[in-house]
């Protein structure tokens, strides 16, 4: 199991029943990169992937 899997499982366990907006998620990601700038590229790639998820051209 990767560390990422454990983190995702914890997120699902703790917050799996909650509904959030994409604006809320964007704010949390921005807070995270402000605190941990070394993850800015990974967060940018994740956000771009989410933004283009349903785009048939990508």
PQR file of N, CA, C, O and H, with PARSE charges and radii, in Angstrom:
ATOM      1  N   UNK A   1       0.848  -1.179   0.000 -0.4000 1.5000
ATOM      2  CA  UNK A   1       0.000   0.000   0.000 -0.0000 2.0000
ATOM      3  C   UNK A   1       0.892   1.240   0.000  0.5500 1.7000
ATOM      4  O   UNK A   1       1.878   1.316   0.733 -0.5500 1.4000
ATOM      5  N   UNK A   2       0.528   2.196  -0.828 -0.4000 1.5000
ATOM      6  CA  UNK A   2       1.256   3.451  -0.885 -0.0000 2.0000
ATOM      7  C   UNK A   2       0.749   4.402   0.199  0.5500 1.7000
ATOM      8  O   UNK A   2      -0.377   4.265   0.678 -0.5500 1.4000
ATOM      9  H   UNK A   2      -0.273   2.135  -1.423  0.4000 1.0000
ATOM     10  N   UNK A   3       1.591   5.369   0.582 -0.4000 1.5000
ATOM     11  CA  UNK A   3       1.170   6.376   1.551 -0.0000 2.0000
ATOM     12  C   UNK A   3      -0.071   7.109   1.052  0.5500 1.7000
ATOM     13  O   UNK A   3      -0.955   7.451   1.837 -0.5500 1.4000
ATOM     14  H   UNK A   3       2.506   5.481   0.194  0.4000 1.0000
ATOM     15  N   UNK A   4      -0.133   7.350  -0.266 -0.4000 1.5000
ATOM     16  CA  UNK A   4      -1.280   8.047  -0.846 -0.0000 2.0000
ATOM     17  C   UNK A   4      -2.567   7.276  -0.577  0.5500 1.7000
ATOM     18  O   UNK A   4      -3.594   7.868  -0.244 -0.5500 1.4000
ATOM     19  H   UNK A   4       0.585   7.072  -0.904  0.4000 1.0000
ATOM     20  N   UNK A   5      -2.509   5.958  -0.721 -0.4000 1.5000
ATOM     21  CA  UNK A   5      -3.693   5.130  -0.471 -0.0000 2.0000
ATOM     22  C   UNK A   5      -4.175   5.284   0.961  0.5500 1.7000
ATOM     23  O   UNK A   5      -5.376   5.389   1.208 -0.5500 1.4000
ATOM     24  H   UNK A   5      -1.674   5.478  -0.992  0.4000 1.0000
ATOM     25  N   UNK A   6      -3.248   5.299   1.898 -0.4000 1.5000
ATOM     26  CA  UNK A   6      -3.639   5.450   3.302 -0.0000 2.0000
ATOM     27  C   UNK A   6      -4.280   6.804   3.543  0.5500 1.7000
ATOM     28  O   UNK A   6      -5.269   6.910   4.269 -0.5500 1.4000
ATOM     29  H   UNK A   6      -2.272   5.214   1.697  0.4000 1.0000
ATOM     30  N   UNK A   7      -3.718   7.837   2.935 -0.4000 1.5000
ATOM     31  CA  UNK A   7      -4.284   9.176   3.085 -0.0000 2.0000
ATOM     32  C   UNK A   7      -5.676   9.271   2.490  0.5500 1.7000
ATOM     33  O   UNK A   7      -6.567   9.885   3.077 -0.5500 1.4000
ATOM     34  H   UNK A   7      -2.915   7.750   2.346  0.4000 1.0000
ATOM     35  N   UNK A   8      -5.863   8.669   1.331 -0.4000 1.5000
ATOM     36  CA  UNK A   8      -7.173   8.679   0.676 -0.0000 2.0000
ATOM     37  C   UNK A   8      -8.179   7.889   1.520  0.5500 1.7000
ATOM     38  O   UNK A   8      -9.323   8.313   1.684 -0.5500 1.4000
ATOM     39  H   UNK A   8      -5.139   8.170   0.854  0.4000 1.0000
ATOM     40  N   UNK A   9      -7.757   6.758   2.048 -0.4000 1.5000
ATOM     41  CA  UNK A   9      -8.648   5.969   2.896 -0.0000 2.0000
ATOM     42  C   UNK A   9      -9.031   6.736   4.160  0.5500 1.7000
ATOM     43  O   UNK A   9     -10.182   6.684   4.593 -0.5500 1.4000
ATOM     44  H   UNK A   9      -6.828   6.413   1.915  0.4000 1.0000
ATOM     45  N   UNK A  10      -8.075   7.446   4.751 -0.4000 1.5000
ATOM     46  CA  UNK A  10      -8.396   8.239   5.938 -0.0000 2.0000
ATOM     47  C   UNK A  10      -9.373   9.357   5.593  0.5500 1.7000
ATOM     48  O   UNK A  10     -10.318   9.615   6.339 -0.5500 1.4000
ATOM     49  H   UNK A  10      -7.140   7.488   4.399  0.4000 1.0000
ATOM     50  N   UNK A  11      -9.144  10.016   4.462 -0.4000 1.5000
ATOM     51  CA  UNK A  11     -10.054  11.076   4.024 -0.0000 2.0000
ATOM     52  C   UNK A  11     -11.459  10.534   3.847  0.5500 1.7000
ATOM     53  O   UNK A  11     -12.429  11.142   4.301 -0.5500 1.4000
ATOM     54  H   UNK A  11      -8.377   9.806   3.856  0.4000 1.0000
ATOM     55  N   UNK A  12     -11.567   9.398   3.190 -0.4000 1.5000
ATOM     56  CA  UNK A  12     -12.893   8.793   2.981 -0.0000 2.0000
ATOM     57  C   UNK A  12     -13.539   8.402   4.308  0.5500 1.7000
ATOM     58  O   UNK A  12     -14.741   8.596   4.494 -0.5500 1.4000
ATOM     59  H   UNK A  12     -10.779   8.904   2.821  0.4000 1.0000
ATOM     60  N   UNK A  13     -12.755   7.856   5.225 -0.4000 1.5000
ATOM     61  CA  UNK A  13     -13.293   7.440   6.524 -0.0000 2.0000
ATOM     62  C   UNK A  13     -13.773   8.639   7.338  0.5500 1.7000
ATOM     63  O   UNK A  13     -14.846   8.596   7.940 -0.5500 1.4000
ATOM     64  H   UNK A  13     -11.779   7.699   5.074  0.4000 1.0000
ATOM     65  N   UNK A  14     -12.972   9.712   7.354 -0.4000 1.5000
ATOM     66  CA  UNK A  14     -13.301  10.861   8.190 -0.0000 2.0000
ATOM     67  C   UNK A  14     -14.330  11.797   7.559  0.5500 1.7000
ATOM     68  O   UNK A  14     -15.133  12.401   8.270 -0.5500 1.4000
ATOM     69  H   UNK A  14     -12.100   9.746   6.864  0.4000 1.0000
ATOM     70  N   UNK A  15     -14.315  11.922   6.226 -0.4000 1.5000
ATOM     71  CA  UNK A  15     -15.153  12.927   5.573 -0.0000 2.0000
ATOM     72  C   UNK A  15     -15.997  12.367   4.435  0.5500 1.7000
ATOM     73  O   UNK A  15     -16.556  13.126   3.643 -0.5500 1.4000
ATOM     74  H   UNK A  15     -13.663  11.430   5.648  0.4000 1.0000
ATOM     75  N   UNK A  16     -16.091  11.055   4.351 -0.4000 1.5000
ATOM     76  CA  UNK A  16     -16.778  10.410   3.244 -0.0000 2.0000
ATOM     77  C   UNK A  16     -18.248  10.752   3.100  0.5500 1.7000
ATOM     78  O   UNK A  16     -18.797  10.657   2.002 -0.5500 1.4000
ATOM     79  H   UNK A  16     -15.637  10.438   4.995  0.4000 1.0000
ATOM     80  N   UNK A  17     -18.893  11.147   4.179 -0.4000 1.5000
ATOM     81  CA  UNK A  17     -20.315  11.471   4.125 -0.0000 2.0000
ATOM     82  C   UNK A  17     -20.576  12.946   3.826  0.5500 1.7000
ATOM     83  O   UNK A  17     -21.724  13.341   3.623 -0.5500 1.4000
ATOM     84  H   UNK A  17     -18.447  11.225   5.071  0.4000 1.0000
ATOM     85  N   UNK A  18     -19.529  13.756   3.796 -0.4000 1.5000
ATOM     86  CA  UNK A  18     -19.690  15.192   3.566 -0.0000 2.0000
ATOM     87  C   UNK A  18     -19.787  15.508   2.072  0.5500 1.7000
ATOM     88  O   UNK A  18     -19.260  14.782   1.230 -0.5500 1.4000
ATOM     89  H   UNK A  18     -18.596  13.435   3.960  0.4000 1.0000
ATOM     90  N   UNK A  19     -20.461  16.589   1.775 -0.4000 1.5000
ATOM     91  CA  UNK A  19     -20.492  17.122   0.417 -0.0000 2.0000
ATOM     92  C   UNK A  19     -19.859  18.498   0.457  0.5500 1.7000
ATOM     93  O   UNK A  19     -20.180  19.313   1.322 -0.5500 1.4000
ATOM     94  H   UNK A  19     -20.889  17.179   2.460  0.4000 1.0000
ATOM     95  N   UNK A  20     -18.958  18.757  -0.481 -0.4000 1.5000
ATOM     96  CA  UNK A  20     -18.274  20.051  -0.528 -0.0000 2.0000
ATOM     97  C   UNK A  20     -18.352  20.594  -1.951  0.5500 1.7000
ATOM     98  O   UNK A  20     -18.592  19.854  -2.905 -0.5500 1.4000
ATOM     99  H   UNK A  20     -18.697  18.095  -1.183  0.4000 1.0000
ATOM    100  N   UNK A  21     -18.147  21.888  -2.069 -0.4000 1.5000
ATOM    101  CA  UNK A  21     -18.119  22.496  -3.396 -0.0000 2.0000
ATOM    102  C   UNK A  21     -16.691  22.459  -3.935  0.5500 1.7000
ATOM    103  O   UNK A  21     -15.729  22.285  -3.188 -0.5500 1.4000
ATOM    104  H   UNK A  21     -17.953  22.489  -1.294  0.4000 1.0000
ATOM    105  N   UNK A  22     -16.582  22.624  -5.229 -0.4000 1.5000
ATOM    106  CA  UNK A  22     -15.246  22.711  -5.824 -0.0000 2.0000
ATOM    107  C   UNK A  22     -14.521  23.968  -5.350  0.5500 1.7000
ATOM    108  O   UNK A  22     -13.294  23.980  -5.256 -0.5500 1.4000
ATOM    109  H   UNK A  22     -17.363  22.766  -5.837  0.4000 1.0000
ATOM    110  N   UNK A  23     -15.273  25.014  -5.054 -0.4000 1.5000
ATOM    111  CA  UNK A  23     -14.663  26.232  -4.523 -0.0000 2.0000
ATOM    112  C   UNK A  23     -14.029  25.958  -3.157  0.5500 1.7000
ATOM    113  O   UNK A  23     -12.940  26.454  -2.870 -0.5500 1.4000
ATOM    114  H   UNK A  23     -16.270  25.004  -5.131  0.4000 1.0000
ATOM    115  N   UNK A  24     -14.699  25.178  -2.322 -0.4000 1.5000
ATOM    116  CA  UNK A  24     -14.147  24.809  -1.022 -0.0000 2.0000
ATOM    117  C   UNK A  24     -12.868  24.004  -1.207  0.5500 1.7000
ATOM    118  O   UNK A  24     -11.866  24.262  -0.541 -0.5500 1.4000
ATOM    119  H   UNK A  24     -15.584  24.775  -2.555  0.4000 1.0000
ATOM    120  N   UNK A  25     -12.903  23.025  -2.115 -0.4000 1.5000
ATOM    121  CA  UNK A  25     -11.733  22.208  -2.381 -0.0000 2.0000
ATOM    122  C   UNK A  25     -10.578  23.069  -2.908  0.5500 1.7000
ATOM    123  O   UNK A  25      -9.433  22.898  -2.491 -0.5500 1.4000
ATOM    124  H   UNK A  25     -13.718  22.815  -2.656  0.4000 1.0000
ATOM    125  N   UNK A  26     -10.879  23.976  -3.810 -0.4000 1.5000
ATOM    126  CA  UNK A  26      -9.844  24.872  -4.354 -0.0000 2.0000
ATOM    127  C   UNK A  26      -9.213  25.700  -3.236  0.5500 1.7000
ATOM    128  O   UNK A  26      -7.998  25.894  -3.219 -0.5500 1.4000
ATOM    129  H   UNK A  26     -11.810  24.114  -4.149  0.4000 1.0000
ATOM    130  N   UNK A  27     -10.017  26.181  -2.318 -0.4000 1.5000
ATOM    131  CA  UNK A  27      -9.488  26.951  -1.183 -0.0000 2.0000
ATOM    132  C   UNK A  27      -8.580  26.092  -0.310  0.5500 1.7000
ATOM    133  O   UNK A  27      -7.525  26.555   0.123 -0.5500 1.4000
ATOM    134  H   UNK A  27     -11.004  26.024  -2.332  0.4000 1.0000
ATOM    135  N   UNK A  28      -8.977  24.844  -0.046 -0.4000 1.5000
ATOM    136  CA  UNK A  28      -8.153  23.956   0.779 -0.0000 2.0000
ATOM    137  C   UNK A  28      -6.840  23.636   0.073  0.5500 1.7000
ATOM    138  O   UNK A  28      -5.789  23.589   0.711 -0.5500 1.4000
ATOM    139  H   UNK A  28      -9.834  24.469  -0.398  0.4000 1.0000
ATOM    140  N   UNK A  29      -6.893  23.415  -1.240 -0.4000 1.5000
ATOM    141  CA  UNK A  29      -5.669  23.139  -1.990 -0.0000 2.0000
ATOM    142  C   UNK A  29      -4.737  24.348  -1.979  0.5500 1.7000
ATOM    143  O   UNK A  29      -3.520  24.198  -1.873 -0.5500 1.4000
ATOM    144  H   UNK A  29      -7.747  23.453  -1.759  0.4000 1.0000
ATOM    145  N   UNK A  30      -5.308  25.540  -2.089 -0.4000 1.5000
ATOM    146  CA  UNK A  30      -4.494  26.757  -2.036 -0.0000 2.0000
ATOM    147  C   UNK A  30      -3.849  26.916  -0.668  0.5500 1.7000
ATOM    148  O   UNK A  30      -2.669  27.253  -0.576 -0.5500 1.4000
ATOM    149  H   UNK A  30      -6.297  25.662  -2.175  0.4000 1.0000
ATOM    150  N   UNK A  31      -4.607  26.680   0.391 -0.4000 1.5000
ATOM    151  CA  UNK A  31      -4.049  26.728   1.747 -0.0000 2.0000
ATOM    152  C   UNK A  31      -2.906  25.733   1.902  0.5500 1.7000
ATOM    153  O   UNK A  31      -1.872  26.039   2.496 -0.5500 1.4000
ATOM    154  H   UNK A  31      -5.566  26.407   0.317  0.4000 1.0000
ATOM    155  N   UNK A  32      -3.111  24.547   1.361 -0.4000 1.5000
ATOM    156  CA  UNK A  32      -2.089  23.508   1.463 -0.0000 2.0000
ATOM    157  C   UNK A  32      -0.802  23.926   0.750  0.5500 1.7000
ATOM    158  O   UNK A  32       0.288  23.773   1.301 -0.5500 1.4000
ATOM    159  H   UNK A  32      -3.951  24.298   0.879  0.4000 1.0000
ATOM    160  N   UNK A  33      -0.922  24.451  -0.469 -0.4000 1.5000
ATOM    161  CA  UNK A  33       0.286  24.844  -1.193 -0.0000 2.0000
ATOM    162  C   UNK A  33       0.933  26.081  -0.593  0.5500 1.7000
ATOM    163  O   UNK A  33       2.145  26.256  -0.713 -0.5500 1.4000
ATOM    164  H   UNK A  33      -1.807  24.575  -0.917  0.4000 1.0000
ATOM    165  N   UNK A  34       0.160  26.937   0.047 -0.4000 1.5000
ATOM    166  CA  UNK A  34       0.748  28.077   0.753 -0.0000 2.0000
ATOM    167  C   UNK A  34       1.619  27.590   1.913  0.5500 1.7000
ATOM    168  O   UNK A  34       2.670  28.167   2.192 -0.5500 1.4000
ATOM    169  H   UNK A  34      -0.825  26.795   0.145  0.4000 1.0000
ATOM    170  N   UNK A  35       1.178  26.535   2.579 -0.4000 1.5000
ATOM    171  CA  UNK A  35       1.908  25.975   3.711 -0.0000 2.0000
ATOM    172  C   UNK A  35       3.031  25.038   3.266  0.5500 1.7000
ATOM    173  O   UNK A  35       4.072  24.951   3.917 -0.5500 1.4000
ATOM    174  H   UNK A  35       0.324  26.066   2.353  0.4000 1.0000
ATOM    175  N   UNK A  36       2.809  24.344   2.158 -0.4000 1.5000
ATOM    176  CA  UNK A  36       3.761  23.340   1.658 -0.0000 2.0000
ATOM    177  C   UNK A  36       4.066  23.613   0.183  0.5500 1.7000
ATOM    178  O   UNK A  36       3.603  22.872  -0.685 -0.5500 1.4000
ATOM    179  H   UNK A  36       1.963  24.415   1.630  0.4000 1.0000
ATOM    180  N   UNK A  37       4.832  24.655  -0.112 -0.4000 1.5000
ATOM    181  CA  UNK A  37       5.071  25.026  -1.509 -0.0000 2.0000
ATOM    182  C   UNK A  37       5.782  23.940  -2.328  0.5500 1.7000
ATOM    183  O   UNK A  37       5.730  23.965  -3.558 -0.5500 1.4000
ATOM    184  H   UNK A  37       5.209  25.257   0.593  0.4000 1.0000
ATOM    185  N   UNK A  38       6.426  23.012  -1.674 -0.4000 1.5000
ATOM    186  CA  UNK A  38       7.098  21.931  -2.406 -0.0000 2.0000
ATOM    187  C   UNK A  38       6.111  21.015  -3.125  0.5500 1.7000
ATOM    188  O   UNK A  38       6.508  20.246  -4.001 -0.5500 1.4000
ATOM    189  H   UNK A  38       6.468  22.992  -0.675  0.4000 1.0000
ATOM    190  N   UNK A  39       4.835  21.090  -2.765 -0.4000 1.5000
ATOM    191  CA  UNK A  39       3.800  20.278  -3.411 -0.0000 2.0000
ATOM    192  C   UNK A  39       2.995  21.052  -4.457  0.5500 1.7000
ATOM    193  O   UNK A  39       1.997  20.546  -4.970 -0.5500 1.4000
ATOM    194  H   UNK A  39       4.513  21.715  -2.054  0.4000 1.0000
ATOM    195  N   UNK A  40       3.419  22.257  -4.768 -0.4000 1.5000
ATOM    196  CA  UNK A  40       2.663  23.098  -5.697 -0.0000 2.0000
ATOM    197  C   UNK A  40       2.482  22.436  -7.062  0.5500 1.7000
ATOM    198  O   UNK A  40       1.389  22.486  -7.627 -0.5500 1.4000
ATOM    199  H   UNK A  40       4.229  22.668  -4.351  0.4000 1.0000
ATOM    200  N   UNK A  41       3.528  21.821  -7.598 -0.4000 1.5000
ATOM    201  CA  UNK A  41       3.429  21.181  -8.913 -0.0000 2.0000
ATOM    202  C   UNK A  41       2.442  20.019  -8.878  0.5500 1.7000
ATOM    203  O   UNK A  41       1.617  19.875  -9.780 -0.5500 1.4000
ATOM    204  H   UNK A  41       4.415  21.781  -7.139  0.4000 1.0000
ATOM    205  N   UNK A  42       2.525  19.200  -7.848 -0.4000 1.5000
ATOM    206  CA  UNK A  42       1.605  18.056  -7.748 -0.0000 2.0000
ATOM    207  C   UNK A  42       0.156  18.516  -7.614  0.5500 1.7000
ATOM    208  O   UNK A  42      -0.737  17.940  -8.235 -0.5500 1.4000
ATOM    209  H   UNK A  42       3.195  19.317  -7.115  0.4000 1.0000
ATOM    210  N   UNK A  43      -0.081  19.540  -6.816 -0.4000 1.5000
ATOM    211  CA  UNK A  43      -1.439  20.056  -6.639 -0.0000 2.0000
ATOM    212  C   UNK A  43      -1.926  20.681  -7.946  0.5500 1.7000
ATOM    213  O   UNK A  43      -3.092  20.523  -8.308 -0.5500 1.4000
ATOM    214  H   UNK A  43       0.645  20.008  -6.312  0.4000 1.0000
ATOM    215  N   UNK A  44      -1.058  21.378  -8.646 -0.4000 1.5000
ATOM    216  CA  UNK A  44      -1.435  21.977  -9.934 -0.0000 2.0000
ATOM    217  C   UNK A  44      -1.826  20.890 -10.925  0.5500 1.7000
ATOM    218  O   UNK A  44      -2.818  21.031 -11.641 -0.5500 1.4000
ATOM    219  H   UNK A  44      -0.111  21.506  -8.352  0.4000 1.0000
ATOM    220  N   UNK A  45      -1.063  19.818 -10.971 -0.4000 1.5000
ATOM    221  CA  UNK A  45      -1.381  18.709 -11.881 -0.0000 2.0000
ATOM    222  C   UNK A  45      -2.705  18.046 -11.508  0.5500 1.7000
ATOM    223  O   UNK A  45      -3.510  17.714 -12.378 -0.5500 1.4000
ATOM    224  H   UNK A  45      -0.257  19.704 -10.390  0.4000 1.0000
ATOM    225  N   UNK A  46      -2.921  17.859 -10.213 -0.4000 1.5000
ATOM    226  CA  UNK A  46      -4.178  17.264  -9.742 -0.0000 2.0000
ATOM    227  C   UNK A  46      -5.365  18.150 -10.094  0.5500 1.7000
ATOM    228  O   UNK A  46      -6.383  17.662 -10.584 -0.5500 1.4000
ATOM    229  H   UNK A  46      -2.268  18.129  -9.506  0.4000 1.0000
ATOM    230  N   UNK A  47      -5.238  19.450  -9.847 -0.4000 1.5000
ATOM    231  CA  UNK A  47      -6.326  20.392 -10.146 -0.0000 2.0000
ATOM    232  C   UNK A  47      -6.610  20.432 -11.646  0.5500 1.7000
ATOM    233  O   UNK A  47      -7.769  20.468 -12.059 -0.5500 1.4000
ATOM    234  H   UNK A  47      -4.411  19.847  -9.449  0.4000 1.0000
ATOM    235  N   UNK A  48      -5.566  20.425 -12.454 -0.4000 1.5000
ATOM    236  CA  UNK A  48      -5.739  20.424 -13.912 -0.0000 2.0000
ATOM    237  C   UNK A  48      -6.419  19.134 -14.359  0.5500 1.7000
ATOM    238  O   UNK A  48      -7.307  19.162 -15.212 -0.5500 1.4000
ATOM    239  H   UNK A  48      -4.624  20.395 -12.119  0.4000 1.0000
ATOM    240  N   UNK A  49      -6.013  18.023 -13.796 -0.4000 1.5000
ATOM    241  CA  UNK A  49      -6.633  16.738 -14.129 -0.0000 2.0000
ATOM    242  C   UNK A  49      -8.115  16.759 -13.792  0.5500 1.7000
ATOM    243  O   UNK A  49      -8.939  16.332 -14.601 -0.5500 1.4000
ATOM    244  H   UNK A  49      -5.292  18.000 -13.103  0.4000 1.0000
ATOM    245  N   UNK A  50      -8.467  17.255 -12.599 -0.4000 1.5000
ATOM    246  CA  UNK A  50      -9.884  17.359 -12.227 -0.0000 2.0000
ATOM    247  C   UNK A  50     -10.646  18.282 -13.171  0.5500 1.7000
ATOM    248  O   UNK A  50     -11.765  17.973 -13.581 -0.5500 1.4000
ATOM    249  H   UNK A  50      -7.798  17.602 -11.942  0.4000 1.0000
ATOM    250  N   UNK A  51     -10.041  19.409 -13.513 -0.4000 1.5000
ATOM    251  CA  UNK A  51     -10.714  20.378 -14.376 -0.0000 2.0000
ATOM    252  C   UNK A  51     -11.013  19.799 -15.753  0.5500 1.7000
ATOM    253  O   UNK A  51     -12.023  20.136 -16.370 -0.5500 1.4000
ATOM    254  H   UNK A  51      -9.132  19.660 -13.180  0.4000 1.0000
ATOM    255  N   UNK A  52     -10.139  18.937 -16.224 -0.4000 1.5000
ATOM    256  CA  UNK A  52     -10.272  18.393 -17.593 -0.0000 2.0000
ATOM    257  C   UNK A  52     -10.855  16.989 -17.627  0.5500 1.7000
ATOM    258  O   UNK A  52     -10.910  16.377 -18.693 -0.5500 1.4000
ATOM    259  H   UNK A  52      -9.318  18.663 -15.723  0.4000 1.0000
ATOM    260  N   UNK A  53     -11.281  16.476 -16.512 -0.4000 1.5000
ATOM    261  CA  UNK A  53     -11.709  15.089 -16.382 -0.0000 2.0000
ATOM    262  C   UNK A  53     -12.760  14.687 -17.416  0.5500 1.7000
ATOM    263  O   UNK A  53     -12.679  13.599 -17.987 -0.5500 1.4000
ATOM    264  H   UNK A  53     -11.236  16.974 -15.646  0.4000 1.0000
ATOM    265  N   UNK A  54     -13.719  15.531 -17.655 -0.4000 1.5000
ATOM    266  CA  UNK A  54     -14.801  15.188 -18.587 -0.0000 2.0000
ATOM    267  C   UNK A  54     -14.644  15.827 -19.959  0.5500 1.7000
ATOM    268  O   UNK A  54     -15.576  15.804 -20.763 -0.5500 1.4000
ATOM    269  H   UNK A  54     -13.784  16.415 -17.191  0.4000 1.0000
ATOM    270  N   UNK A  55     -13.484  16.393 -20.234 -0.4000 1.5000
ATOM    271  CA  UNK A  55     -13.227  17.041 -21.519 -0.0000 2.0000
ATOM    272  C   UNK A  55     -12.807  15.988 -22.535  0.5500 1.7000
ATOM    273  O   UNK A  55     -11.745  15.384 -22.384 -0.5500 1.4000
ATOM    274  H   UNK A  55     -12.727  16.412 -19.581  0.4000 1.0000
ATOM    275  N   UNK A  56     -13.608  15.757 -23.558 -0.4000 1.5000
ATOM    276  CA  UNK A  56     -13.285  14.704 -24.525 -0.0000 2.0000
ATOM    277  C   UNK A  56     -12.019  14.997 -25.334  0.5500 1.7000
ATOM    278  O   UNK A  56     -11.467  14.087 -25.954 -0.5500 1.4000
ATOM    279  H   UNK A  56     -14.471  16.248 -23.681  0.4000 1.0000
ATOM    280  N   UNK A  57     -11.554  16.232 -25.341 -0.4000 1.5000
ATOM    281  CA  UNK A  57     -10.367  16.582 -26.117 -0.0000 2.0000
ATOM    282  C   UNK A  57      -9.080  16.241 -25.394  0.5500 1.7000
ATOM    283  O   UNK A  57      -8.012  16.270 -26.005 -0.5500 1.4000
ATOM    284  H   UNK A  57     -12.002  16.971 -24.838  0.4000 1.0000
ATOM    285  N   UNK A  58      -9.148  15.920 -24.112 -0.4000 1.5000
ATOM    286  CA  UNK A  58      -7.931  15.605 -23.339 -0.0000 2.0000
ATOM    287  C   UNK A  58      -7.794  14.137 -23.097  0.5500 1.7000
ATOM    288  O   UNK A  58      -6.830  13.703 -22.466 -0.5500 1.4000
ATOM    289  H   UNK A  58     -10.016  15.897 -23.616  0.4000 1.0000
TER
END
